[in-house]
Amino acid sequence: MRGSLAAPLVRRVATALVVVLLVPAVVFVLLELAPGDPARLLLAPGIGAEQQEALRRVWGLDRPPVERYLGWLRSVALDGDWGVSLTRNRPVASVLAAHLGPTALLAVAALLVQASVGLGLGMAAARRARTAADHLLRATSVLLYSLPSFWLGLMALALLSYRWRLFPAGQMRSLDAAGLSPVAATLDLLHHLALPALVLGLAAGGATARFVRNGMLDALSEEHIRAARARGLTPRRILWRHALRQAATPLVQIAGLSLPFLLSGALIVEVIFGWPGVGRLTYEAVLARDTPVVLATTCLTGALVVAGSLLADLLQAALDPRTRDAG
């Protein structure tokens, strides 16, 4: 098995490294092609021409684009230095570290929502296959998957925050969270987290439900499942202990492929709900033309997406011999 996995692993890792290297290059080119002078967005109005030129030299904006990009790449590769944020005047690494935790918390919560919705709808539809309930559940999953994240987020704010006031409208904590007890502060955090995680996880849960349903139906048609029925096992036990275990292999692939969806959707959700994560940081950095921050966030996102996809393929190859043999 080691020999059969070694060659595909080397190829996938090499491809992943190429993709991770290409992502910042493409982003840098797009930023350079964007209209407007970045220095004018970063400088306060009324600054004289000499001061402008001095600040451009300090920020390195007076150098050619290729020289600036190669210098940034050399600093990252050799020294681990991601540069200094032009708008925050802080090292990019510290800025990114301050926003990484909220995004990781939101992504984990959204994955839990996705798994709960996907497994719940998918298994319910598989148990009632080709019935009216099955058609209704499948239509619900398609509807969830089709709704844009920004529309779902805005509707959730309008109904659940402004009209019914069930959840906070934004931010990660209340204004008085610093004076709360640890238990109250945790509950306050979860209260703020619930709505953006629900919005982010619902759409992915709709797609997962369709995969779960199809995988469960394929598993239920296998010979050993029919033999289990003949032995008198209950439908619930067959569903949870036999069919779900066989249908779990595609779910590993879905979990890895859900990472790009969650990361791309997190940017929109974080902006709508004012969540202080990497997505919102990227949005603000793009508007301000803060190139070091944009490059760092896109590198991180690209690396996580590639790593998630690679990990999903490797886990699927380890769990499913047919996939491993196919190479």
N, C-alpha and C positions, 0 to 999 in steps of 0.2 A: 504494500500500500504506500510505503514511503516513496518508492520509485515512481509510482503512478501519480503522486501528488507533487513531487519536487519540480518537475518541468513546468506544469501549469502555474505553480506558485511563483516560480522565477519570472515567467512571462507576465503574470498579472502584477507583480510588484514593480517590474520595469515599466510597464504601461502606466501604473499609478504614479510613479515618480515623474514621468514625462508630463502627465496631465497636471500634476501639482506645480511643475515648473512653468507650464504654459499659462496657467490661470492668471498669475500676477502680470505677466507680459501683456496679455490681451487687455486686462483691466487698465494697465498703465497707458497703453496706446489709446484706448477709448477716452480716458481722462484728458489726454493731450489733444485729442481731436475735438473735444467739447468746446463750444464757443466761449469766448471771454478770457480775460486774463486772470489767472488765479490770484495774483498779487493784489488786484483791485478788490477782490472779495475778502481778502485777509486783512487789508490795511484799513485803518479808520479814515473817514473823510477829512480832508483838510491837511493831510500830511504833505510836506513839500517834496519836490522831485528828488532832492539829494537824500532825504531820509528814506524815500521809497527805494532808491537804488541801493542804499546801505542795507535795508532790510531784505531786499531780494538777494544780495550777496550772502547775508547771514543764513537765509533759508535755502540757499543753493539754487534759486530759481533763475539766476543769470546764466547757468551752465546749459549746454545743449541737452535735450531730453534723453538721448542715448547715454550720455555720460552720467546723468543723474540716475537713470535706472540701473546701469551697471554698478555704479557706486553703492546704491542701496542693496543690490543683490550680493555684492561682495561683503558688505557689512553684516548682512543676515547670515550668509554662509560661513564666514570666517570667525566673526565675533559674536554672533547671536544678537546683534544690535538692530532693532527694528526702526530706529530713528526716533525723532521727536515730533510730537503732534504740533502742527502749525497753529491750531486754534486753541489748544489747551496748554501749550508750552510745557508739556510733561513727556517723559518717555512713553512711547507707544505701548511698550510691554506692560507698564503699570496701568495705562488707560484700558487696555484690552482685558487685563486681569480683573479690573473692577467691574466690568460688564459681562464677563464670561459666566460667573455664577448664576445670575438671574436667568440667562438664556438656557443654561443647563437645567435649572429647576423647571423652567417652562417646558422644555422639550421632554423631560422625564414625565411630568404631569400629563402632557399631551399624548405621550405614548401609552400611558395607563388608560386614558380615555379612549384612544384608538383601539387598544386591545379589548377593553370591556365592550365597546359598541360593536366592534367587528365580530368577536366571538359570540356575543349575545344574539345579534341579528342573524349571523351566519348559521349558527347551530339551530336556532329556532326555525329558520327557513328550511334547513335540511331535514328536520324532523317532520315538517309538514309539506314535503316536496309535492309540487304540482297541485296544490290546493289554493283556495282564495287567499289564505293567510300567507302562503309562500309568495304569491304574486305581489301582495301588499308589502311584505318585508323587502322583497327585491326592489320594488319601486322606491321604497324609502331609502334603501342604500344608494340607489342611483341618484336620487334627489340630493342626499347629503354630499355625495362625491361631486355633483355638478355645481353646487353653490360656491361662488367665489368667496375666498376668505375675507376680503375687505367688505363685501356686502353682508356676510353673516356677522362679522364683527360690528358693523354699524347698526344692524337690526338688533343684535344682542344689547348694545349700549342703549338704543332707543327704548326697548321694551323692559329689559331687566335692570337697568341702572337708573334711567330718567323717569320712566312711567311708573314702574312698580317698586323701584328702589330696593331690590333684593341684593344687589352686588355693587361694590364701588365702581365708579366710572373710569378710574385709571390709577396709575402709579402702583408701587409695589407694597407700600405700607401707608398707614394713616399718619397724619401730622403729629399725633401724640403717641406714636408707637414707642418712642424712646423711653417714656415713663411707664410703660406697661410691664407687667410681670412676664417671665419667660413663657408661661402657658398662654397668657393673653396675647403676647406678641406673636407666638406661633399661629394661634387661631386667626389673628388679624392678617398675617401673611397668607394663610390658606384662603381666607375670604377674598383677598385681592387676586389670588392666583386662579381661583375657580373659573371665572368667566373667560379669560384669555386662553386657558388650557382647554376648556370646553369648545371654544370656537376653533382652535387649532387642531384638536383631535377628532372632531366630528367628521370632517370631510375625509380624512384618512381612514376613519373607522368605517365609512360607507364603502370604500374600495376594499378594505380588508374583509368585510362581510361577504362580498361576492366570492372572493378566493376561498374563504372558509366554507361557504355553502358548497361550492363545486368540489373542493377537496373532500368534504364529508360524504357527498353523494358517491364519489369515486370509491372511497374507502368502504362505504356500506354495501357496495356491489361486489366486493371481493369474496372469494370462496370461504376464507376463515371466518368472515362475519356471518355468512349464512350458516356455517357450522355452529357458531356460537348461538345463533337463534334456535337452531335445532336442539341444542343442549338445554334450552329453556332459560337462558340468561335474560334478564329484564332489558327492555329497550334503553333505559337510562344507563345501565352498566355497559351495554354494548357501545353506546354513544360516547361515553366519557373515557372508558378504559381501553377500548379497542380502536374505534374509528378515529377519535381525536388524536390518538398517538400516531396513527399512520398519516393523518392529514397535517400533522405539525411540521413536517419537513418543508413544504412550501411557505409556511408562516415565517420560517427563519429568513428566507429570501425576501419576503415582504417587509420584515422588520428592518433589514439593511437598506432596502430601496425606499423605505418611508423616510429615512433620514434626510435626503435632499428635499423632499416635500415639506417636512417639518421646518427645516432651516430656511427655505425660501418663504414659506408662509409665516415664519416667526418674524421676519422683517415687517411685514404688513401688520400683523397682530400687535407687535410691540409698538409700532407707531400709533396705531389706533387707540390702544389702551395706555400709552405712556409708560410702557414697561422698560426699565433701564437695562436692556440687554444689548447684545452685539448687533442685532438687527437695527435697532433704533440708532445705535452708535454709527453704524455704516450709513444709514440714511442721512444723518446730520453731517457726517464727514463728506459725503458726496455733494451735498448742497453747498458746503463751505470749501470744496476742492482741497480738503485736507488729505493729500495724496498718501503720506506715510500710513495714516490710519486706514484708509480704504484698502491699500495693498495688504496690510496686516490682516484685516478682517476677511478679505476675500481669500487670502492664503489659508487662514484657519478654516474657513467654511469649506473650501475646496478639499483640503486635507481630510476633514471629517467625513465629507461625502464619499470620497474615494476609499477611505478606510472602512466606512460602513458597508459599501458595496463589496469590497474585497473580503471582509470578514463574513458577510452573508454567503458569498460563493464558497468560501472555504468550509464553513459550517455545513452548508448543504452537501458539499462533496464528501465530508466526513460522515454525515448521517445517511446519505443515499448512495449506495454503491453504483447505481446506474448512472448517476451524474458524474461520479468519480471516473468510471470506466470510459465515459464519453469524452473525458479530457477537457 
